Amino acid sequence: MGLANLYRLLARVWIQEADETLLDELRAGELNVALTAAGCSIPQASAIEELALDYCQLFIGPKNPLRPVQSVWSEGQLEGAPAASMRDVYLPLLPDFVRPHQLMPDHLGIQLAFMSDLIDADVEDLPARFFADHLAWTKPLTDTSSARAQTDFYRTFIQLTADFLTSESAIR
């Protein structure tokens, strides 16, 4: 699996709850081998409701959600400087980038998806700058959400995200 595709996969997991299509993709060939090696077991479709409940209690609410939004974790508010930076500095650099589900621009899933497009665009030095500005903030979120996750699926994917971004920070 290529680097951009790994960013894209992690983005998908953070952007919306797991569904049958995602689980089918995760069970397919090379991806399944890689995830199994990383200690991730892919649940059966019968677990969709449990996964949806876990995703919602983690990131949506109704009670104490852990918003995967950079402004919340770095400034304690929505629509802070990280959102403005995404909207005013970075998103215009890739005019064809489509923000999924119209989430806040500094949502972790949007940032991961944007990074995958930056890597595909092969723009010199920009991925490293973007990573420093918009992907180096995630440790408090991943630590807290991993501890709160009720399913192995989300616990594992949150930890995969944390480990992946830690390894990426070492090379960026």
C-alpha positions, -999 to +999 in steps of 0.1 A: +000+000+000+014+034-010+019+062+014-009+084-001-033+054+001-025+049+037-033+085+045-065+081+025-075+050+044-069+066+078-089+097+066-118+075+057-119+059+092-118+093+109-143+110+085-172+086+089-183+055+108-174+021+095-199+006+071-201-026+052-183-012+021-153-002+043-152-035+060-153-053+027-124-032+014-104-039+046-109-076+041-095-075+005-061-090-004-030-069+003-048-045+027-061-074+048-026-089+051-011-056+061-039-049+087-036-084+101+001-080+105-005-047+123-028-065+148-062-053+134-089-078+130-117-067+107-152-072+122-180-089+104-209-069+089-230-080+119-209-056+140-218-025+120-243-013+147-217-017+174-191+002+154-215+030+146-223+033+183-186+034+192-178+060+165-207+082+176-199+081+213-163+089+205-166+117+180-202+129+176-219+128+210-243+134+226-221+133+257-185+146+258-175+138+222-138+140+214-140+162+183-112+153+159-106+189+151-073+206+155-087+240+167-105+222+196-073+204+207-049+233+202-070+263+211-100+249+229-125+262+204-140+255+169-129+275+139-096+287+153-063+296+136-058+260+123-092+261+105-082+295+090-048+281+079-064+252+062-091+273+045-069+303+035-034+288+030-035+251+022-069+243+005-063+269-023-031+251-032-050+221-044-081+235-060-094+201-070-094+188-035-129+179-024-136+183+013-157+152+022-190+158+039-183+195+043-166+188+076-146+216+093-114+222+074-092+213+104-109+179+110-083+152+112-099+132+085-098+162+061-062+168+070-053+132+063-071+132+030-055+165+020-020+151+029-027+121+006-035+145-023-004+166-015+017+134-017+000+124-050+006+160-064+043+155-056+047+192-045+082+196-032+086+205+005+049+212+009+039+179+026+066+185+053+053+220+059+017+208+060+025+180+083+042+203+108+013+228+106-016+204+106-007+168+116+017+172+145-012+180+170-029+146+172-013+128+202-037+141+228-067+132+206-054+097+198-044+089+234-077+100+248-099+084+221-079+052+221-086+049+259-122+056+254-129+034+224-152+005+231-144-017+200-111-033+191-117-019+156-116+018+166-090+013+193-067-004+167-073+022+140-067+051+164-035+035+175-025+028+139-031+065+132-010+075+162+019+052+153+018+061+116+019+099+123+047+094+149+068+076+123+059+102+097+070+130+120+104+114+123+110+116+085+093+150+078 
